[in-house]
Amino acid sequence: LTEKDRPIVQLLLSTSTCPRCIFRFCCVGSQAPYKRPYKDLMKELKEFLKKNPEKYDTICFEVADPPCKRIRLENTEEGPDDLHQNGVLKQIPLVNEDNTALESSAVKVCNVCLGILQEFCEVDFVKKVCQKVKSADFQFASFVFSVSLPPQLSVREHAAWLLVKQEIRKLGLSLAKDDIVQLKEAYKWIIHPQLSEELGVPADGKSLFEVSVVFAHPETDEECHFLARACPDCFKPAKNKQSVFTRMAVMKALEKIKEEDFCKHFACPPSSPKNYCVALEIQCSNGAVFVAGKYNKYSRNLPQTPWIIDGERKLESSVEELISEHLMAEFKADSFNFSSSGREDVDVRTLGNGRPFAIELVNPRRIQFTAEEMKGLQQTINNSSDKIQVRDLQLVTRSAIGHMKEGEEEKTKTYSALIWTDKAIQKEDIAFLDDLKELKLDQKTPLRVLHRRPLAVRQRIIHTMKSEYIDEHHFRLRLKTQAGTYIKEFVHGDFGRTKPNIGSLLNRTADILELDVESVDVDWPPALDN
């Protein structure tokens, strides 16, 4: 602090503003002063005011680096900055010679931060946060700390800014609101080193492990309400918000409202409340972890995802559940999201190298697994059921999952279908199918999926076919097709909704008895040697 800060220190201390908020309004951009013990700061601020201005020009709190934010010189003009209720800003009695006005301010709740930079910077609160983190039993190597502040803090800061701005105008100085050190920023300067020391890991803005604190101050909750009357356009209900008085809405209204209108409705300086803020919530959460692999499905009575109609489960399990239950247990996650490269019907097997899948594990407690541990987890899944098997199980990034979905239309899939015909066939009757290449189909949305897919005609391609005669009414057909082709409908025609179809090509009724997916030509995730 320098001599030019004296009027701000004097003014704010006399209105029950805490030392750290005073630093913010003096644009002190160095972190170290904020971290000093509260009692020391209060004592040294009082000493700063007592000292002879000519003899002591600066108070530096043992910090050599200069502030990063500066108060600017300005040509002063009379204007709305000098207004309060009924157009007049309150004149604040400054500190007496014997400093009596300051004695009571040491214990009062700060009229700007409502105690955030007082009570909640102390070691007891830090230990309370860390106790919550440790009891939640998360695995993490760093943390990011987030804070949710009551919106009325922005109103109080605005009022204090108008007060300070009017005072320093008298000295030919100006203070832009953007130059004030943000409350959240100052709070994190103080709290980060303490949390880091107690938890034994560094604070990192890119960390996936988040420690969040939600502060509230019920005593002053209604202080934002006048803004809704003054700037109704700024406060519109949102489905996912409990109150229209969000921090962003309040900030928008403060930018819009005229200073004289603000001063008519809100005290400058803001009054000192009776109570500190309360920490409503202290929560921990880990960013999602993604696991990918390929699955084989050997059952003809197993859906890919839970089969539930009108709240009633039709089959006891699914591919999704057989895989995810073990991942959920090992990663200790809250929930999961399953996705795959296409899907097969309940009565269709998936053979060959399997179908690529990915599972997002939401808020996992455990996140670090070695390759050997993943191999063991894969074995656990495979030992638990004879209906499915997984391979190439591995941790992947969110962005890597995009490879699974890339080129949906360009992918090819290989199928094996067991086909029945009503009229007797000979080997030569089906031989011509082997010669058909790049056969174009028009497929109207199948009747069986019309309840969940829009009605449309989709063009699909059968790249190649290979027939294998079995007897007069049965043959096997191996097909290589464009992804998204409805194979069952290509066989029986779906009452003419797929053209051409095997029935029309053979000029007889055809139906499909069994279908297997033999390969899904997606080279992801990378094959592992397991």
N, C-alpha and C positions, 0 to 999 in steps of 0.2 A: 504494500500500500504506500502511496505517496501523498504529499500534502493536498493534492487536488481531490483525493478520496475522502478527506476529513469531513466535508459537509454531508456526504452520503452516509458515512459511518455514524456520525452524530445523529442524523435524522432517523435512520433505520433502527439504531439501538434504542432510541427514545420511544419507538413505536412497537417494541417487543419483537423485533426481527432478530433471528438467531445469527451468530457470527458467520456461519457458512453461507447463509443466504446473503449476508452483507458482502462477502467475497464475490458471490455471483454477480451482484449488482455493481460491484467495483470492477467487474470484468477480469477477475484474477483467473488466468488460464493455466497456472501451474498447479499440479495435483497435490504437491506435498502439504501446503497449508491446510487443505481440507481434511487431511488425515490426522492432524494433530488433535490431542485430547480436547474435548469441548471446554472444560474449565480453563485450560491454558489459553484457548482462543479468546474467551470472554475477558480474562484478566489482561491479556496483551492488547486487546482492542481498547479497553479502558485506559491503559497506560499510554497508548498511542494518542488518545484524546487529551490526556493530561499534559503531555510533553509540550515544551515550547516549540511552536512551529518553526521558528528561525533556527533553533539548535538541532532539532530532530526532523529531518525532512522525509525520512522513509522508515517504514516498518516492514521487514522482509520475511519474518518468520523462518529464518535460516534457509531460505531458498534463493539460489543465485539466478536461476533462469527467469527472464522477464515474463510478464503476463502476455498471453497470446491474443487477448482481446483488449481493445483500447477505447476509451471514451474520446469522442471527437470534439474539436472546436467548431463552433457554429455562430453565425450572426443571429443573435437572439431577436425575436419579435414577439410581441404580445399575441396570444392566440388561445385556442381552446385548451392548451396544456395547463392553464392557470385556473381551471374550473373545478368545482365540486358540486355538492348538492345546492340546487337553486343557483348554479352558475359560479360558485366560489369554492376553491379548494381550501380545506382546513389548514390553518397555520399551526404547525406543530411546535410546542415549546421545546427548545433544544436543551442539551445537558447543562445542568448547573455547574458552578465552579467546584462545588464539593462532590459532584458526580452522583447526587442522590437519585436522579431520575434513572440511573442505570442499575441501581442495586436490586430492584425487584425484577428487572428484565431477565436476570440470569436463570430464574426458575420458571418463567412463563413459557407456555407453548408458543412456538414461533407463529406469527400471524401470516406468514407467507407459505412455508412448507408444511405447516400443521404438525411439526414434530418429526418429519421424515429424516431431516438432517440432524436431529437431536437424538431422541430415544432409539431410533432404529439403526443408528450407526454404532451403537454400543456392543460390547462383547457378548452380553447376555442374549441379544437378539440374533447375533451371528451364530452362537452356539445352538439356539433354538432351530434355526434354519438347517444347520448341519446335522442336528439330531434327526430331523425329519428326513433328510437325504439318506443318512446312513440306515435308518429303519426301513426305508423303502426298498433296500437291497438291490440297487441297480449296479450294473457293471459299466464303468466309464473311465476314460483316461484324461478327460478335460470336461469343462462345463461352460455353458453360456448362461448368464444371469439376466432374467427379464423382470421388469417391474410394471405393474399396472397402477396408475395413480388416479385418485378421485378427480373428476373433471373440474371441480370448483377450485383446485389449485391454480389452474390457468387464469381464472377470474381474479383470484387474490394477487397473483403475480402481475397481472395487467394493472390492477389498482396501485400496487407498490411502484410499478414502473412510472405511472403517470405522476405519482408523488415525487419520486426522485428526479424525474425529467424537469418538473417545475422548479425544484430547488436549484439544480445545477444550471438552469438557464440564467439564473441571476449572475452566475460566474462566467457567462459566455460559452458554456459547454453544452454538448448535447449527448444523449444516450439513446442509441438505436436499440429496439427490443431484441434484435438478432444478436447484439453484442453481449447480452446477459448470458452467462454460462447456464446451460440447461440443467434443471433440477436432476433429471435422470442421470445425466453425464456426471455431475458432481457426486451423486449418491454412489454410482458405480466405481468412481475413483476411490472412494472410501471403503466400500464393502468388498470389492474384488480381492484385494490382497488378504483381507481377513478370511474370506471364504476359502481362498486358495491355500492358505496356510493350514486351516483347520481340516480341509478335505484331502490335502496332500496332492492335488492336481492343479494344473494351470487353468486360468480363465481363457477361453478361446471363442471369439465371435462366430467361428465356423463349426463349433462343436455340435454334435447331434444330441448331446445330453443337456437338457434345459432345466434350470431351477427357476421357478417363477413365484413371485409374491404379488398378491393382490391387496392393495391398501384401500381402506374406506374411512370416511369421516362423517358418520350419521348426523352429528351436531350441525354440520354446515351443508348438508345435502341439497337444501332448497336454494342455495345462493346462485345457482345457474338459471333459475326459473325466469327471472326478469328478461333474460336474453331471448327466450322463446317468444315473449310478447313483442320485444323490439325487433327481432329478426326471425319471424316465423318460417321463412323459406329455408333456413339452415337446419331446422329440426323436423325431419320427416321420419315416420315410423319405418323400421326395417324388421323383416321377419325374424332374423336371427339375433336381434338386440332386444334386451329387456326394457331399456329406457332410451328415449330419444336424446337424452343428454350424454352423448358420447364425447370423448375428448376431442375428436376431430370436428364434431358439430359445434362444440363450444369455441374451439379455435377459429373456426370459420366465422362465427358470429362476432367474436372479438375483433376480427379484421374488418368486419363490415360496419359495426356500430360506431357512431360518432362519439368522440371523447366527451363532449358536453352531455350527451344522452347517457353515457355510461356513468358519469359522475353524479347524475341526478338519482340513479338507482342503487349505487353501490358506494360504500364508504371508502374514502381515500385519506389516510391509510386504512387497510382492513383491520377489523378488531381482532384482539387476541382471544382465541377460543379457550374454553375451560379444559378440554380434553385433547389428548394426542390422537393421531390416527390409530386405527387398529389394522392388524394384518389379518384380513379375512381368510385368505388361503395361502398356504405354502405348498406348492406342488412340484413334483419331479416328473419328467417324461423323457424317453429316449426316442430318437428318430427311428423310423421304420428300418427293418433289415429285410433284405430280399434273398430268397433261396430259389434256385432253379434246378431243373433236372429233366429227365424224360421218364414217362411211365408206360408200362405195358399193362393192358387190361385183358385178363383171361376169362372173365365171366360174361355170360350172356344174360345176366340178371342183375346188372350193376350200373346205375346211372353215373354220369360224370360228376354231377352236383346233386345235393339232396333233392329228392323227388317228393315235393309236398304240394298237395292240391287242396285248396280250401282249408288250410290248417291241418290237414291229415297226411301223415307220412305214408307213402305208398311202398317204399322199400327201406330196409333197415339201415343201409349204409350207402356210401358213394365213394368214388375215387378220391374226391376232394377231402372227405373226412378221414379216410384210411391213411392218407399222407399227412394231413395237417395236424391230426391229434398228437402225433409224436413230435412234430416241430413245435407246436404250442407248448408242450410240456417241457421240452429242452430249452427253448428260448425264453420261457416264462412270459409270453406275450399276452396282451389284453384281448386281441382279436386278430383276424387274418383276412386277406383278400386273395382269392384264387383266380388265376387266369391261365389260358393255354392257347396253343396254336390250333384253333378249331376244336370241334367236339364230336364224339361219336354217340350214336343212339344207345339206349340201355341194353339192347340185344346184340350189339356189335362189339367184336373183340378188336384190340389194338395190339398188333404183333410187331415183328421186326425190331428196329432200334427204338421204337416207342414214340410217344407224342411229347413234344416240348411243353413244359409248364413252368410257371413261376408263382411263388407265394409271397405276398407282402405280410410281414409279421409286425403288427402295430404295437408300439410301446413295449419292446422286449426288455426284460430285466437283464438277460444275458445276451451279449452281442459278439463275443470273441470265441471262435471255434477254429481249431487247427484242422488241416486236411484229414488227419487221422480220425479226429472226432467226427467230422462230417461223414467219413467212410463208415464209422461205427453207427452213426445215426441212420444212414442208408440201410445198413444191415438189419437194424432194429425194425425199420418199416417193412422190409422184405420178409423178415421172420414172422411178422404179426398176421400175415394174411396170404392165402394162396390165390386170391382173386386179382391181386396187382403185384407188380414189381417196379422199383424205380432204379435208375442208373444215373451216373454223372451228376450226383447231388452236390451242389456247390453254392457258396455265397456269391452274389452278383450285385452290381450297382443298379439303381433305378433306371439310369439311362440305357444300360445294357438290355433291359427287357424289351426295348424298342425293336431289337433284332428279331424277336419272336413274332412281332406283329408286322414287320416290314414286308412289303410285297405280297400281301394276302392273295391278290388276284394272280400273281405270277407263279406262286408255289405249285408244285405238282404233288399228287398223292396217288399211291398205288393200292388197289383193292383186289380182293378175291371174293367172288360172289358165287354161291351155289344156286343154280337156276332150275326151275321146273317149267315144263311146257305141257299144255293140255293135249296137243296132238303129238303123236310119235315122231321122233326125229332120228335121222341117221347122221353119221359123222360129217358127210359131205354137205348136209343142210346148214351146218354152222361154220363151215370152213371159211366162207367169205368174210366173216367178221374179222379174221386175222389180217385181212388186206385193207380194212378201213382205217385211214389215218386222218387225224385232225378233224374228226366228225363234229360239226357244230350243232348244238342243241338249243332250243328255245324252251326254257323251263319257267312255267308260271308257278308262283309260290305254292308249294305242296299243301294240300288240304290239311295234313296232319300238323303243320306248323303255322297255319294261317292265323291262329289265335295270338301268336306272338311275333309274327313277321308281317310287314306291309305287303299288300298285293302288288306284284310286279312281275314282268317277264324278264328273266335274266338269261343272257347268252352264256353258255358254257361250252367247253371243248373236251371231247374224249380224244386224247392224243393217240393212244394205241390200245388194241385188244388182243388177247390170246385165249383161244377156246380150248377146252379139254373135255372130250366126250366121255360120259359116264355110262348112260344107258338110254333107252328110247325116250325117257321123259326127263332126264337130268343131264346137265353139263355144268362145268365150272368155267367161269370167265374171269380172267385177270385183266384189269383195266388200269391204265395210267391216265389220270384226268387232271384238269384244272381244279385248283382248290375251290371249294364252294359248290361243287357239282353234287346234286342229289342222286345218289346211285340207285337207291330203291325205286325212285320214280323213273329213272332211265330204264330200269328193267320192266316194270309193269305198266308204265305210261301214265299212272295217276288219272285215269279216266280222260285221257287225251290231253292232259295239261302239260306233259313233256313230249316234245316232238323233235326228231323221231325217237323211238324207244325200241327195246329189244323185241317186244311183241309185234310192233309194226314192221320191223326189219325182217322178222321170221314169218310174218303173216299168220300168227297164231297167238293165243293167250299165253303170257309168260308171267311168272311170279318169282320172287326171291325168297329162298329158304334160310340162307345164312349169308352173313357179310362180315368180312374181316378187313381191317385197315392193315396193310402190310408195310407201308412206309409213309412217313410224312417228311418230305424233302426240305427240311429246314436244318441247316448246319449250326444249330445253337440249342443249348449251351455247348461249349467246347467239350469234346469227349475226354474223359479221365481214364487213367489206367487203373480201374477198380472193378 
